Amino acid sequence: GAKLCVVKTQRKAKQAETLTQDYIITPHALPMFREPRQRSTRKQLEKDRLDPLKSHKPEPPVAGPGRGGRVGTHGGTLSSYIVKNIALDKTDDSNPREAILRHAKAAEDNPYWVSPAYSK
């Protein structure tokens, strides 16, 4: 089994056809038709670093209330403020027994809706 790999033929390397645009040097071309020279990657990165538009660091998100014309993350709009406050107040402190007794007292005072239903 160790000699099986000796019999196999080596695969041919696939020749990938690459289409590259060759740089045409025209030393006497007019400045309006002259193409910029190709720079090395390192020099191009150094030039891009000096360009304020290409190397602009984005501003971080605003935490807390908005400032400088930017809206804050929470509570910046009325709808987000309402949603935030509704989510905070979920406690129900009402007593269900008191609510039922309140309706019972109202039925005793005004028996119009309750008494005729059970009179027969």
N, C-alpha and C positions, 0 to 999 in steps of 0.2 A: 503494500500500500504506500510505502514511502516514495517509490519511484514513479507513481502515477503523474505527479506534477511535471516530471521531466518530459513526458511525451507531448503534453499540451503545447500548442503553438502560441506565441505571444500575440496579443491583440494589436491590431494596427491602430495607431493614434489617429483619431478623426481630425481631419483638417477643417477647422471651422472657418468659414469664409467671413471675414470681418471687413466691414465697409467703413473705412475711416476717411475723413476729409483731410486731404493733404494740404499743408500750408504753402501757399504760393507766394514766393517772395517777389515783390515788384518794387525795386529800389527807387525808380524814378516816377512813381505814381503820384498824382496830385493828392494833396492832404485830404480832400473830401472823399476820395475813393480809396484811401489807404486803410488797410485793415490793421487792427492793433496786433502787436507782436504777441506771440504765445509766451507766457511766463511759466516758470516752474510753479508747482503747487505751493511751495513754501512762500515764494515771493507774492503770489496772488493772495494767500491768506494774510500776509503782513499788510498788504495794501487794503484788503477788506477790513482789517482790524482798525485802520485809521479812518475809514469811512464811517461817519456817525449814523448814517441810515442803516447800514448793514450790520453794525455792531451794537445796535441799540438794545439795551436790556429792558424787557417789558416790566411795567410797574406791577408790584405785588398786589394781591387783592386787598381791598380796604376792610379792615377789621373795626367793628364798632360803628359809630355814626359816620356818615359820609363826610368827605371834606374835599376841597379843591374841585368841586363840580362833579365828583363821583359819588354814586349812591352806595351806602353801606350795605353790608351783607344781610343783616337782619333788621327788619323794621324800616327799610328805606322807603317802601311804598305803603299806602294805607292797607292794601289787601294783605301784604306780608305781615304787617303789624297785627291785624285782626286774627290771622291764622295762628300767629305765635301766641297771642293772648288766649285764644280759645283752647289751644292745646294745653296751656298751663293750668287752666281752671277746670278740673274734672271732678272735684269733690262735690258730693251731694249731701248737704247737711240737713235737708228737710226730713221731717218726721212723718212717715206715711200714716200713722195712727191719727195724728192731728188733722191731716188732710181729709181723712174719711169722716172724722167727727165734725169737721167744719161743714161738710155737706149734709150730715145727719141733722145738725142744728138748723140749717137752712130749710130742710124738709119739714121739721117740726113747726117752724115759724110760718111757712107757706105751704100747706099740704095740698095745693091744687094739683101738682104733677104726680104725687104719690098716692093719695087717698082714693081718687076715683078709679085708679087701676085695680085696686084690691077691694073695692066696695062690694062687688058681686060675690 
